[in-house]
Amino acid sequence: MDDAFSPLVLMRHHYPLRGVMIDNQPWVCAREFALLIGHRHPERICRLMDADQVRTVPFRSASGQVEVVEVISESGLYRVLCRFTHPENRNLRRWLSHVAMPTLRDTQGGAGDTPRRTLMAWEKQQINLLDWQGELWIPLSELPSFHGSAQHEDNKRRSLLSRWWRRESRV
């Protein structure tokens, strides 16, 4: 199958989510998205979709094997998030909107002088970077998790708050 797509693998909480660009639109693997949101029956996720929100495409793995999978469009993703409410879905929607979908769109290519998102694997996690003018940029919001000192800072902050709380509650 020469027309198989080579998907980009996005990671969210150690769960892979394969995505591709088809006709300038992002599409992701339906089964993997269902597992990501914790759906009990991932094979049923496509039943509530309209015909233009789901399709079957061949994915080529890194080893060269071809697998036929059902994929969901971007509008289908948000439809699923609205249908299956869960407290984590707000964070998942933000991740989809700010990291996953822009990263998929940037894999499409374009002019070399415009900034592009890219993913860097680092110690069992993925970090969203911006590749611009030959330099890699990391968002400040991801810097503590990248550096590893976030836990130390969080413990310091927690200990200061607990000391203040104990002092205030005695008064």
Secondary structure, 3 states (H helix, E strand, C coil): CCCCECCEEEEECCEEEEEEEECCEEEEEHHHHHHHCCCCCHHHHHHHCCHHHEEEEEEECCCCCEEEEEEEEHHHHHHHHHHCCCCCHHHHHHHHHHHHHHHHHHCCCCCCCCCEEEEEEECCEEEEEEEECCEEECCHHHHHHHHCCHHHHHHHHHHHHHHHHHHHHHC
